[in-house]
Amino acid sequence: MYFIWRFPFASGDTPYYEELARNWLYHGIYGFFSNGYLSPSAVRMPGYPAFLALIYSLAGPGRTAVFVTQAFVDLATCLLTACIAARLASGASELLRTRITIAALWLAVLCPFTANYVAVPLTEVLATFLTALAILLFLAPSASNLDLLRARPALLPFVRTWFLAGLVVGLATLVRPETPLLVVAALLVFALRWWRPLHWRNLIVAGLWVALGVLVPLTPWAARNARVLGRVQFLSPRYAETFGEVMPTGFYAWTQTWMFRSRDAYLFAWKLPNTPIALSDVPAYAFDSPAERTRVASLLELYNRQRGMAFQTDLEFANLARERTLHHPFRSYLWIPIERTAAMWFTPRIAVLPYSGQIWPLSEGWRQSPVGFEITLAFALLNFLYAGLAIFGAFRWRQSPGIALLVAFIVIRTACLTQLQTCEPRYVLVCLPALLALAAQSWRTRLSRPARALLPAAATIQLAPVFQPSVSHESP
């Protein structure tokens, strides 16, 4: 609520989602106005516009109702984070599970990185909630233990849980198209755990049911695209382009050989198709030689003079990207993705706040804006704190299959996001419930005598059954 009151924000994607929601609600067409004509579109997934349209139908087209609704959705995500942490600690004693649950809840409700997106009309809040719910379902005992399928009475809970998990992933895919990466992580972890031929049949059954669940919410969207647009399309296009639009993929390929900072997206990728690009904005590490710099200068001059990216110019950028990758494959395939990963995970995350603090050099950053410097530095250090706690908790209890699922999800999603044309820090916000649940495992240590004396008072609170997945024989 504080972020809503003090820091409401609208990003470059906000108008697209709001227009889709209004046109869908008031005109019955999911699309955009162009030259006075409302045309159907499939460049954005319909989940978040449907969320906005529902709020508009109840409270009008203002943003305040959207922000308040997102605040409650984010609060629910905090509770799901605590549930995930409790599931990960299923082998611990009841007192330890209680402590881990409370730690996860505090970490989640005090995390500013998810709270500040409550005051932004973007997909992050809704996508994070649905992803956290899907993770919780994948961690359910009825889903994670294939041995239960040997008993026929356990077949129905097993199938139901996997189907529900797939269904939630499908709903989340309607919000963010990369959500099925969670299914990839889950099936990979369970396949490695239950790799023996004895369990292959059960793995196939689980995969089919989760695939069916994913397809249930996506099928109406694909059917709509087939009927209205004449093509079956389950996911939005990679570059959010309209059908038949030619994208400057060669230019994007060239920027991927050197670009790792999110601010470069404003200077290069988002200036296309016709905003001039200055050679002085290109950093020195984007060139391997003076001859290459001259070559890029001539291509940018052509682009600026033509007021657009011609096919031949884009082809030259593609050739340049291919040459740079051929000469330095280690840089293109490993080092740049690592740098993008670091940029996405350890940025101060002040993009939606009215601060642009500079950290380094310290004296200069403090002199330019003391308040901005303090907030930027605090947020940057908070990233390292969360990551450090998560690594410690995951490593210490690495034998848990639930830990493996969350780690696999974070790694796979991050690796795939490094291959996009830009590297925005908000792309990894969906991973924060998993990260904070892992961080809460740092509290999974042997209780001291004073802690054992104090904690039972908190443990007497009647937690939901999801917090108590099993009975442990571990001594307190």
N, C-alpha and C positions, 0 to 999 in steps of 0.2 A: 504494500500500500504506500510505503514511503517512496519507492521508485515511481509509482503512478503519480503521486502528488508532485514530486520534485523534478523527475527526469522523464517525462513522456517523450517518445521518439518515434520517428517514421523513417524506415530505410528506403533504399531505391526499389526494392521489390514490393513494398507495402501497397502502392497504388494499383499494381496488377492484381493482387489478391482481393483488394477492396472492390475494384471494378468488376471482377468476375463474380463476386458475391452479390453485388447490387444487380447486375444484369440477370443473373440466375434467379434472384428473388423477385424482381419487379418486372422482368420481361420474359422470363421463362427460357432464356437461352444462355448457355454457358459459353461466353465468348467476349470479344472486345468490339468496341465501336471503331470503325475505320472509314473515313470519308463519309460519315453520316449513316453508315450501314452497320448493323450489328451482325457480326460473323461468328459462327461457332468456332471454338478453338480447343486444342488439346495440349497446349504448350506447358500448362501447369496442372499438376495433379489436383483433383477436386476436393480432397479432404478438408483442407484449411478454408477454402472459400465456402464449403458447406457449413463449417463451424461458424464462420462469420455470418452467413445468411441466416442461420438459426437464431443467432443473437440479435441480428437486425430485425427479424420478424417479431421478436418479443420486446425489444427495448429501443428500436429505432436504429438508424444508421450511424450513430455516434461511436466514438472510440472508447469512451469511458466504460461503457458496459462490457466491451470486449476486454479491456484491461482488468476489470474486476473479476470477470469470469476466468481469465487466465491466471489470476492470483489464486483462485480456489483450485484450479487444475494443477498449478505448481505445488500447492500445499498437499494435494493428493499424491503427487510424485514424491514428496518428502516421506510420506508414510510408506509408499511402495519401496523406497530406498531402505527404510528400516526393516521392512519385511524381507527384502533380499539379503540384507546382512544377517538377519536371524536364520534364514535358510542356510546360508553358508556356514553358520556356527551350529548346525544341527547335531554335530558330534560332541559339543561341549556340554558342560553341566547347565542346569537351569539358571543358576545365578550368573554364569558367564554369558549365556545367551541374552539374559536381560540386560546386562551391562553393555554388550555389543549392540543390541537393539537401540538402547538409549543413546549410545555414542553415535550411531549412524543417523539417528533422528536429529541430534544436535548439529552434526556436520551438514546435513541436508538443509535444515531450516536456516542456518546461518551462512549458507553459500551465496555470495552476491552474484555469481556468474550466471546462475539460472534465474534468480529473482529479478535482475535488471531487465531480462527479456520479457518479463510479464508486461512491461510498459511499452512493448514494441509489437505492432501487428505483423508478426512473422510466424512461421511454422514451428519454431523451436520448442515452445512450451508444450504444445499438443503432441508433437512427435516424441518428445522426451517422456511424457507420461505414458503413451502407448508402448514405447519401447521398454520402459521399466516394467510395465504390466506383463509384457511378453516374456521378459527375462524371468520374472517371478514364476510364471507358468512352466517354463522350461526347467526350473529348479525344483518343481514339485516332486515329492517322492514317487508319485504314481507315474511320472514321466521319465525320471532319471534312472530307474532301476528296471532293466529289461528282464531280469530274472522273475519279476512278478508275472510276466506273461505266461509262465509255465502253469500257473493256476488260472483256470477259466474264470473264476469270479473276479479276478483282477483285470481281465481284458477290457471291460467297459470303462473303468476309471482311467486306464492307460490310454485308450483310444480317445476318450473324451478330453483328457488333458492336452494331448498332442494336437487334436483338432482345434481346441480353443486357443492354444498357443499360435497355431498357424492363422486362425481367424484374426487374432489381435495383430499379428504381423501384417496381414493383408490390409486391415484398417489403417495401420501406421504407414503402409506403403502408399495409400491414397493421400497421405500427408507429405511424406518424404520418399522418393522412389528408390533410395538406396537401402531401405529398411530390411529387405530380404537377406542382406549380409548377416543379420543375426541368425537366420536359419542356417546359412552356410557354416557359421561358427558352431552352432549347436550340433548339427549333424556330424561335423568333423570331430568334435570332442567325443561324442558318443560312439562314433565309429572307431576311434582310437582306443576307447575304453573297452568296448565290446567287440573286439576285432576277430574273435574266434568264429569259425564257421558255424558253431552252434547258435550264435546270435544273429547271423546274417538275415534270417527270415524276419526276426523281430525288428531289426534295423530298417528293413524294407517296408514293413508295416508302418513303423513310425514315420518314415519319410513320406509315404503315400498320404497318410492322414494329415500331416502338417502341410503338405502341398495342396491337398484339397481345401484345407482351411484358408490358405493364402488366396486361392483362386476364387473362393466364394464372394468376397467383397470386390475383387478386381474384375470379375466377369461382367457385371452390369456396366462398368466403365468401358471395357473393351467392346461390349455390344453397342453401347451408345456411339462410340467412335466409328464402328463399322456401319451403323445406320446413318449417322449424320455426316461423317467425313469420308466414308467409303473405304476405310481401312481398319483392320483390327490392330489396336494399339493399347497395350496393358500399362505402359509406363510413359512418362513424359520424355521428350527428346533430351539428349545429353546437354545440348547447348540452348535449350528452351527456344528452339527455332520453329517457325511455321513450316508446314509441309512444302517441300520444294525450294525452300530458302537455302542458298549456298553459304556455308559458314567458312570463315578464314581459318581453317584447320591447320594450314601451313604456318601461319603466324603464331597460333597457339602452340604448335609443336616447337617452334623456335623459342618462345618464352619459357617453355618447360625445361629447356636446357640450362637455364640460369636463374629464373625467377623463383624466389622462395618467401619473400615478404608480402604480407597482405596489402600493404599500401601501394605496391607496384600494380595491383589490379586497377586502381584508380588512374594510374598514369599510362597504362597500356591496354590491357584486355577490355576494360569497360569504356574505352574511348572509341572502339570500333562500333559502327562501321564507317563513320565519316568525320569524327572529331580529330583535328590535327594532333600528331604526336611529335614532341620535340626530341631531337637527338641528345640534347643535354640532359634529359631525364633518364637516359639509358645508363646504368651503372657500368663502371670500367670492367667488372668481372663478366659482363655479357659478351666481351670480345676476347678472342684468343690471340689476335695479332692486329697491327695497324691496318693491314689489308682487309681484314674482316670488318673492322670498324668503318672503313671507307665503303665497303659493300653494303653494310646496313644503312649507312647514311644515304646512299643513293636510293635504296628501296623505300626508306621512310620519306624521302623527297618525292618519289613517285606517288606514294600513298597520299601525301598531303596535297600534291598538285591535282591529283585525280579526284579528290574528295571522296575517297572510298578505296576499298581493297580490291583491285582488279585481279582477275584469275591468274594472270601471268606473274604479278607481284607476289601473290600468295604462294604460287608454286616456287618462286625463288626463295621465299622464307622456308618452305618445306625442304628444299635442297640444302639450305644452310643448316637447318636443324639436323638433317641426316648426316651431314659432314661433321658437325660438332659431336654428335653421338658416336660416330665411327672413330673419331680421333680420341675421344675421352669417354668410353662406355662406362667406366667406373663412376665418373661424375654424374652422368645422366641417369643411370639406373640405380645408383645407391646413394651417392652423397647428396644430390639435390632432394630426393625423397626424404632423407634424414633431416636435412635442413628445413624442409617444409613441415615435417612432423614436429620439430622443435618449435617452429614459428606458430603452429596451430595450438600446441599444448601449453606453451610457456609465455605467450603474449600477455600483457597486462589486462586485456579484455575490457578496454574502456571505449570501444568503438561506438557504443550507444549512449555514452555519457558525455557531458559537455566539458571534457578534459582532454588535453593533448599533451600530457606531461612528457618530458624528455628525461631519461634516467642517466644517460652517459653523454658527456662527462658529468659527474655529480654536481660540481660547483656551478656549472653553466645551467643545468636543469633546475637547480634550486633557485638560481637568480632569475630565470625567466618566469617561473610560476611556482611559488612554494607549495600552494595547495595542490595543484596538478601534479607536481613532483611527488608529494607525499602519497597521494592516492595511487598514482601509477606504480610507485615502488611497492606499496603495500599489496596491491593486487598481483604484482609480479611475484612477490615472495609467497603469496597465498597459493599460487599455482604450484610452486615447488613443494610447499608443505603438503598439499593434497597428494601430489604425485609421490612424494617420499613415503608418506603413511601408507599409500596403496601398494607400493612396491614392497615395503616391509611386511605388511599384512599378507600379501599374496605369496611372498617367498616363504614366510614362516609356516603357512598352512597350505603349501603348494600341493600336498597330497589329496586335497579335496577336489572332487570332480567339478563342483560348482565354481571353485576358484578358476579352474582351467577354462570353463565356459566364458566367464567374464573377461579373463585375459585374452582369450582367442577373439572374442567379439571386439574388444578395444583395438587389438593389433590389426585384425582384418579390416575393420572399418577405417582405421587411420591410414593403412597402406593403400586402400582403394581411393580414399579422398585425396591423397597426394598426387594422383594422376589426373585430377581435374585441371582446367585451364587457370583457375585461381586457387588460392589457399587461404580461405577465410577462417579465422579462429572459431566462429560460431558453428562450423561443421562438426566439431567434436563435442558440442554441448550435450548431444544425445547420449554420450558415453558417461556423463558425470554421475548419474545414479549408480552405475556399475563401479566407477572409480571410488565413490564415497563409501559404497558398501565394502569394497576391498580395504579402504582406509580404516573402517571401523574394526576390522579384524586385528588391528594393532592393539586393541584393548583385550585381546584374547590371551591373557596371561594368568598365571596362578594368582588367586586372590590373597591378599594379605589378611591378617586377622582383623584389623579395624575395618577393612572393606567388607569382610564377611559379616561383620556385626551391623554395618549400615545398610547394605544392599537388600536384605530381605524385606525391608519396608517398601522398597520400590518393587520388589518382585511380587508382592501381594496384589499388585494391580492386575486385574484380569485382562491379559492381553488376548488378542484375537488368536484363533487356533493356528493361523499361519505362522505365528511366532514360535509355535511349539511343534515342530515337525516330527520329533521322535523323542523317545526316552533314552537318556544317556546313562551309561554305567561308569562314566569318568568321575573320579573323586573330586570334590570341590577344592 
